[in-house]
Amino acid sequence: MALIVQKFGGTSVGSIDRMRNVARRALAAQRAGHRVVLVVSAMSGETNRLLALAHEVAKVPDAREMDAIATTGEQVSAALVAMAIQAEGGKARSLLGHQVKVHTDDAFTKARIKSIESAKIFETVARGEIAVVAGFQGIDAHGNVTTLGRGGSDTSAVAVAAAIGADECEIYTDVDGVYTTDPNICPSARKIDRISYEEMLELASLGAKVLQIRSVEIAMKYNVPIHVRSSFNDQPGTIVTKEDSTLEGVVVSGIAYDKGEARVHVVGVEDRPGVAAELFEKIAEKNISVDMIVQSATTEADRRAAITFTLAKTDLARAKSWIETIAKGVGAHEVRYDEDVVKVSIVGFGMRSHAGIAAKMFRTLANEGINIQAIATSEIRVSCLVAAKYTELAVRALHDAFGLQHA
C-alpha cells in the first residue's frame, strides 16, 4: 500500500465538473489500495480576483491582510473537493494550513516552510479518509496566516510528501508532463519520460513553468520522486528523480527561454580594483538579484570599461533611480536599459562530459544571424541573451540542432 500525495492546480479544480474529476481520480487511487493525500490550489483566476479586490481598497495593501485574503481561495477549493469525494461515495476531510500546522517564517506573501506536523494527516488517512490539504498556505510563530508565493501549492505538495514520507508526489496540471521545450512555439517538442532534479531545477529557474523552483529544491533535498502528469488524461507523464546512469547519456535534455529579464549597460566605469564589488554589493543591499554579468575590455585611452548585467523586469522600474546613483558613484558616464531581450538556455547532464556543446550552441545561433549579447554557464547549462524578436527562431534552431525532436 503506497502513500501518495496528489496535487491539483488551479485549472484542474477550475470548475465543479473538474473537481468531480479530481474526486474520481483520488478515489480510484484509494480503491487501488493506496493511502491518498490531496493538495489543492485555488480555482483558476480566483487568487488574482482576490488580490485585485485588495488593491481596490488600498493602493499598497498590508501584506498580512493580503495573505489572509489570498488563502481563502484554497480554503474554498479544499472544502469543495472534499464534498465532491463524499458525493462520489468516498470519505474525505479538508485541512487548512493551521490545522496541518505548516509552520513558516513571517515573510508575508513569500513565506518559507520551516516544518510540517504530519499527525493530523496520518490520523485522517488512518480513518480511511482522503486528506484534502489546502495548498499555498501556512502559519507563522504568532499564528498569522501566511502564503508561500505564486505557485506555492507545488511547494506545499512536495513539502507535505517529504514530511509524511510519501512514496510519490503526483503533480497534476494542464500539460502531459515536462517537454523538451515549449510546444506552443516548437511543434516538434516532445515529452520527457525522466529528468533529474538538477536539470528540472535549471529549467524551472530559466523560464519553464511546469514546476515551481522551491518545490524542486525540496524534492531534491528529501529525495521525493515527482510525477508531473495531466489531470485530463490517464497517460504517464514525466518522472523527476535523482540522477542515474540512464540520464547521464542525454547530452541536452531541454531548451528553456525567459522573457522576464532586462539588460542594464553601465558605460564608462572606472577601471580599478573593487569597482564591480562596489556596484554589485550596493545592488544586493537593495535585495535585487542579478543574473548574467559581462565586463568589457578597458580602452587604453581613458582606462574606462563597461559592465552589463541582467535583472528581472519586475525589479527594473523601482531599481532605475538608484542604479544610476550607484553608477555615478563608480564614475560611470551613463546607464542604458533594454527590456527587449530574452534569455535562451540549453540544459543537460551530459554537458559535463561532452566537449563542444557551448560552441555548437553559439554556432547554431550565428548561422541564424542571431547576435549574442551575454553568456552565462553552469555545469549543466549554457544561457545566451539575445534580442526578443529572435525567441522562436532561437528555440527552434537549438531544438533541432541538438536532436531533441527525436525520442
C-alpha positions in Angstrom: 0.0 0.0 0.0 1.7 3.2 -1.2 1.3 6.6 0.4 0.6 9.1 -2.4 0.3 12.9 -2.5 -1.6 14.2 -5.4 -1.5 17.9 -6.2 -4.1 19.6 -8.4 -3.5 23.1 -9.7 -6.0 25.9 -10.5 -7.0 24.7 -13.9 -7.6 21.2 -12.5 -10.1 22.5 -9.9 -11.3 25.4 -12.1 -15.0 24.2 -12.1 -17.3 21.9 -10.3 -17.0 19.3 -13.1 -13.2 19.4 -12.8 -13.4 19.0 -9.1 -15.6 15.9 -9.6 -12.9 14.6 -11.9 -10.3 15.2 -9.2 -12.5 13.3 -6.7 -12.8 10.3 -9.1 -9.0 10.2 -9.6 -8.3 10.3 -5.8 -10.9 7.6 -5.2 -9.5 5.4 -7.9 -6.1 5.6 -6.3 -7.6 4.8 -2.9 -9.7 1.9 -4.2 -6.5 0.5 -5.7 -5.2 0.2 -2.2 -3.2 3.4 -1.7 -3.4 6.0 1.1 -4.1 9.3 -0.6 -3.4 12.9 0.4 -4.6 15.7 -1.9 -3.1 19.2 -2.1 -5.3 21.7 -4.0 -4.8 25.2 -5.4 -7.5 27.9 -5.6 -9.8 27.7 -8.6 -8.1 29.3 -11.7 -8.2 33.0 -11.6 -9.5 33.2 -8.0 -6.3 34.4 -6.4 -6.0 37.2 -8.9 -9.6 38.2 -8.2 -9.0 38.3 -4.5 -5.8 40.3 -4.8 -7.4 42.8 -7.2 -10.1 43.4 -4.6 -7.4 44.2 -2.0 -5.8 46.7 -4.4 -9.2 48.4 -4.9 -9.3 49.0 -1.2 -5.7 50.2 -0.8 -3.0 51.2 -3.3 -0.4 49.4 -1.1 -2.3 46.7 0.8 -1.0 45.4 4.1 0.9 42.2 3.4 -0.5 40.3 6.4 -4.1 41.1 5.3 -3.2 40.2 1.7 -2.3 36.7 2.9 -5.5 36.4 5.0 -7.5 37.2 1.8 -5.5 35.1 -0.6 -5.7 31.9 1.4 -9.5 31.8 1.2 -9.2 30.6 -2.4 -7.5 27.4 -1.3 -9.9 27.0 1.6 -12.9 27.0 -0.8 -11.2 24.5 -3.1 -10.3 22.1 -0.3 -13.8 22.1 1.1 -15.5 21.7 -2.3 -13.2 18.8 -3.4 -13.8 17.1 -0.1 -17.5 17.4 -0.7 -17.1 16.1 -4.3 -15.3 13.0 -2.9 -18.1 12.5 -0.4 -20.7 12.9 -3.2 -18.9 10.1 -5.1 -19.3 7.7 -2.1 -15.9 8.3 -0.5 -14.8 9.8 2.7 -12.7 12.9 2.9 -11.8 15.8 5.2 -10.4 19.2 4.3 -7.4 20.5 6.2 -6.1 24.1 6.2 -2.6 25.3 6.8 -3.2 25.9 10.5 -4.8 22.5 11.0 -2.0 20.6 9.4 0.3 23.1 11.0 2.5 24.1 8.2 5.0 26.3 10.1 6.6 29.1 8.2 8.6 32.2 8.8 6.8 35.6 8.9 7.7 36.8 5.4 4.1 37.5 4.3 3.3 36.8 0.6 6.5 34.8 0.2 6.9 32.7 3.4 9.2 29.8 3.6 8.3 26.5 5.2 10.2 25.6 8.4 8.4 22.4 9.4 5.1 20.4 8.9 3.3 18.5 11.6 2.1 15.3 10.0 -0.1 13.9 12.8 -3.4 15.3 11.5 -2.8 13.9 8.0 -2.0 10.4 9.4 -5.0 10.5 11.6 -7.2 11.3 8.6 -5.9 8.6 6.3 -5.9 6.1 9.1 -9.7 6.6 9.3 -10.0 5.7 5.7 -10.5 9.3 4.7 -8.8 11.2 1.9 -7.0 14.2 3.4 -7.6 17.3 1.2 -5.0 19.8 2.2 -5.2 23.5 1.2 -2.0 24.4 -0.6 -0.1 27.7 -0.7 -0.6 28.5 3.0 0.8 28.1 6.5 1.1 29.9 9.8 3.9 31.8 11.4 5.1 31.6 15.0 2.4 34.1 16.1 -0.5 32.2 14.5 -0.8 34.5 11.5 -1.8 33.0 8.2 1.0 33.2 5.6 1.3 32.3 1.9 4.2 30.7 0.0 4.3 32.9 -3.1 2.8 32.3 -6.5 2.9 28.6 -7.5 3.2 27.8 -3.8 0.9 24.8 -3.9 3.6 22.9 -5.7 5.9 23.7 -2.8 3.1 22.7 -0.3 2.6 19.3 -2.0 6.3 18.3 -2.1 6.9 19.5 1.4 3.9 17.5 2.6 5.2 14.5 0.7 8.6 14.9 2.4 7.0 15.3 5.8 4.9 12.2 5.7 7.4 10.1 3.8 5.2 9.6 0.7 6.2 7.1 -1.9 5.5 9.6 -4.7 4.2 13.1 -5.3 2.0 13.4 -8.3 1.7 17.0 -9.7 -1.4 17.2 -11.9 -1.5 20.1 -14.3 -2.9 21.1 -17.7 0.1 19.6 -19.6 1.1 16.0 -20.1 4.5 16.4 -18.5 7.8 18.2 -18.9 8.6 18.9 -22.6 12.0 19.4 -24.3 10.8 23.0 -24.9 7.6 25.0 -25.1 5.3 23.1 -27.5 3.5 26.4 -28.3 6.5 27.7 -30.2 8.2 24.5 -31.2 5.7 21.9 -32.6 8.4 19.2 -32.6 8.8 19.4 -28.8 8.4 16.0 -27.1 7.5 14.9 -23.6 10.5 13.8 -21.5 9.9 10.5 -19.7 12.5 11.0 -16.9 14.6 14.1 -15.9 16.9 14.7 -12.9 16.2 17.1 -10.1 19.2 19.2 -11.1 18.0 19.5 -14.7 14.5 20.3 -13.7 15.7 22.9 -11.2 17.7 24.6 -14.0 14.8 24.5 -16.4 12.4 25.9 -13.8 14.8 28.8 -13.0 15.3 29.5 -16.7 11.6 30.0 -17.6 10.0 26.6 -17.8 6.8 27.0 -15.8 5.7 23.4 -15.2 7.1 23.2 -11.6 7.8 25.9 -9.1 11.5 26.2 -8.3 11.2 25.8 -4.5 9.2 22.6 -4.9 12.1 21.0 -7.0 14.6 22.2 -4.3 12.6 20.4 -1.6 12.2 17.3 -3.7 15.9 17.1 -4.4 16.8 17.7 -0.7 14.5 15.0 0.6 14.6 12.7 -2.4 10.8 12.9 -3.1 10.0 11.4 -6.6 7.7 13.8 -8.5 5.4 12.6 -11.3 4.2 15.5 -13.5 1.1 14.5 -15.4 -2.1 15.7 -17.0 -5.3 15.9 -15.0 -7.3 15.5 -18.2 -6.0 12.0 -19.3 -4.5 8.9 -17.8 -1.2 8.9 -19.7 2.0 8.7 -17.8 3.9 12.0 -17.5 7.4 12.9 -16.6 9.2 11.4 -13.6 11.5 13.9 -11.8 14.1 11.9 -9.8 17.7 11.7 -8.8 20.4 11.3 -11.4 21.1 7.8 -12.7 23.1 6.3 -15.5 20.3 6.5 -18.0 20.1 10.2 -17.6 23.8 10.8 -17.9 23.8 9.7 -21.5 21.5 12.6 -22.6 23.7 15.5 -23.6 20.9 18.1 -23.8 17.6 17.5 -22.1 15.7 20.7 -22.9 15.6 24.2 -24.2 14.2 27.0 -22.0 13.6 30.7 -22.6 12.8 33.6 -20.3 11.4 36.9 -21.4 11.3 38.2 -17.9 14.7 39.8 -17.8 16.0 43.2 -18.7 19.6 44.3 -19.6 21.4 47.1 -17.8 24.5 48.5 -19.6 26.7 50.7 -17.3 29.1 52.6 -19.6 32.4 54.2 -18.7 33.1 52.8 -15.2 36.5 53.4 -13.7 38.9 50.6 -14.3 40.2 50.0 -10.8 40.1 47.1 -8.3 36.8 46.9 -6.4 34.5 48.8 -8.8 32.5 45.7 -9.7 32.3 44.7 -6.0 31.1 48.2 -5.0 28.5 48.2 -7.8 27.0 44.7 -7.1 27.3 45.0 -3.3 25.0 48.0 -3.3 22.6 46.3 -5.7 22.5 43.4 -3.4 21.7 45.7 -0.4 18.5 46.6 -2.3 17.6 42.9 -2.4 17.8 42.8 -6.2 19.2 39.6 -7.8 21.3 39.9 -10.9 21.9 37.1 -13.4 24.2 37.5 -16.4 27.2 39.7 -16.0 29.7 40.9 -18.7 32.6 43.3 -18.3 34.0 44.7 -21.5 37.7 45.3 -22.1 39.3 48.6 -21.0 40.2 51.1 -23.6 43.8 52.4 -23.1 42.8 56.0 -23.9 40.8 56.7 -20.8 41.1 53.5 -18.7 37.3 53.0 -18.7 35.2 49.9 -19.1 31.6 48.9 -19.4 29.6 46.4 -17.2 26.5 44.8 -18.5 24.1 42.7 -16.3 20.5 41.4 -16.3 17.8 41.6 -13.7 14.1 40.8 -13.5 11.9 43.2 -15.5 9.7 43.4 -12.5 12.6 44.9 -10.5 13.8 47.4 -13.1 11.2 50.2 -12.6 12.0 50.6 -8.9 15.7 50.0 -9.5 16.4 52.5 -12.2 16.9 55.6 -10.0 19.3 54.1 -7.5 21.2 52.1 -10.2 22.0 55.4 -11.8 23.1 56.8 -8.4 25.3 53.8 -7.8 26.7 54.0 -11.3 27.7 57.6 -10.8 29.4 56.6 -7.6 31.8 54.4 -9.6 32.4 57.0 -12.2 30.1 55.7 -15.0 29.3 58.0 -17.9 25.8 56.7 -18.5 23.4 53.8 -17.9 21.4 52.2 -20.7 18.5 49.8 -20.4 17.0 47.2 -22.8 13.8 45.3 -22.0 13.5 43.8 -25.5 15.7 40.8 -24.7 15.2 37.1 -24.0 17.5 34.5 -22.3 17.6 31.2 -24.2 19.2 28.3 -22.5 20.2 24.6 -23.1 20.2 22.2 -20.1 21.6 18.7 -19.8 23.6 16.5 -17.5 25.6 15.1 -20.4 27.1 18.5 -21.0 29.5 17.7 -18.1 31.3 15.1 -20.1 30.9 16.2 -23.7 33.1 18.9 -25.1 31.9 21.5 -27.7 28.3 21.8 -26.5 28.6 25.6 -25.9 30.4 26.1 -29.2 27.6 24.2 -31.0 25.1 26.5 -29.4 27.0 29.6 -30.4 27.4 28.4 -34.0 23.7 27.4 -34.3 22.7 31.0 -33.3 25.3 32.5 -35.5 24.0 30.5 -38.5 20.6 32.1 -37.9 22.0 35.6 -37.8 21.3 35.9 -34.1 23.8 38.0 -32.1 24.7 37.0 -28.5 24.7 39.9 -26.1 25.7 38.0 -22.9 26.6 34.4 -21.8 26.2 32.6 -18.5 27.1 29.0 -17.8 26.8 26.3 -15.1 28.0 22.7 -15.1 24.8 21.6 -16.9 23.6 24.8 -18.5 24.5 27.4 -21.1 22.4 30.6 -21.4 22.6 33.3 -24.1 21.0 36.7 -24.0 19.6 37.7 -27.5 17.1 40.1 -28.9 13.5 39.1 -28.0 12.4 39.1 -31.7 14.5 36.0 -32.2 12.9 34.0 -29.4 11.0 31.4 -31.6 13.8 31.2 -34.2 16.5 30.6 -31.5 14.4 27.9 -29.6 13.5 26.0 -32.8 17.0 26.1 -34.2 18.6 24.9 -30.9 15.9 22.2 -30.5 16.7 20.9 -34.0 20.5 21.3 -33.6 20.6 19.0 -30.5 18.2 16.5 -31.9 15.5 16.9 -29.2 12.7 16.2 -31.7 13.7 12.5 -31.7 12.9 10.1 -28.9 
